Amino acid sequence: MFRAFRVMSLLLLVAPTAQAADAVVGPAGNPAPVAGSQPALAQPAPQQMTLTGAEMLRQGQEYRQQIQGIAFQIQSQSEQAKRDKDVIRLNCLLDKQTQVRINGNILDQTLQTLQEAVSRRDESGQLHEYTRVTIINQKAQVLQTEADACVGAETNYVGATKVLVEAPPGISDSPDQPPPANPPVTVVDRPSVATPYQQ
C-alpha cells in the first residue's frame, strides 16, 4: 500500500504544472489577462524525471513479480473453490484470474518497450512507459482485492466474531427452558431532582 502512495506521489511530481509566475505575469513577460478578456493559453512546464531508466526497469520487474504472486494466489483460491464445488465463487475467481494474466502480458510488453526507450535514452518514452507500468500494477492490486471479495475474505480480517449473551439473574440462559412463572421484579428508585424547580 505504501508503494502505491509512493507511485502516486511520483506521478504528481512528474505531471505538467503551470508555474506560479505565469499566474501573475503571462508568457514572455506580458501581464496576465484582465478579468473578462479571453484567457491566454498556458504553456505546460516540461516534465522532469526523478527516476533513472535502470530504476524504472527495476521497479517494473518488482511489479511483475507482484503480479505473478497475485496470479498464484488467485489460482490457489480457484482450486479451493473447485474442491468446494462453489460455482459462483469459481466463476468470479476465474474472471479475475484471466484479467490478471492479461495485465501481466501487457506489463511484459510495456517493460520491453521501456527497455527499448532506456537503451535509446528517450526520456519522454521512458516516462510514458513507466506510467503505463504503474497503472497496470495498480489494476492488478485492485483485481487482487476483488478476488478476495469473491471468496469473502477481507483485507482487514481480525478473526472470527464471537457473540456473548448474558442472561439477567433468575432467568435461564438456555433457550429450551420456558421463562419462570413469576419473574423477579427489580425496583428502581426515582432519581433525585436535578433543579430546584419542580414541574
Secondary structure, DSSP 8 states (H G I E B T S, - for coil): -HHHHHHHHHHHHHS----THHHHB-GGG-B---TTS------------SS-HHHHHHHHHHHHHHHHHHHHHHHHHHHHHHHHT-HHHHHHHHHHHHHHHHHHHHHHHHHHHHHHHHHHT-HHHHHHHHHHHHHHHHHHHHHHHHHHHHTT--TT------------TTS-S-TTS---SS-----------SSS---
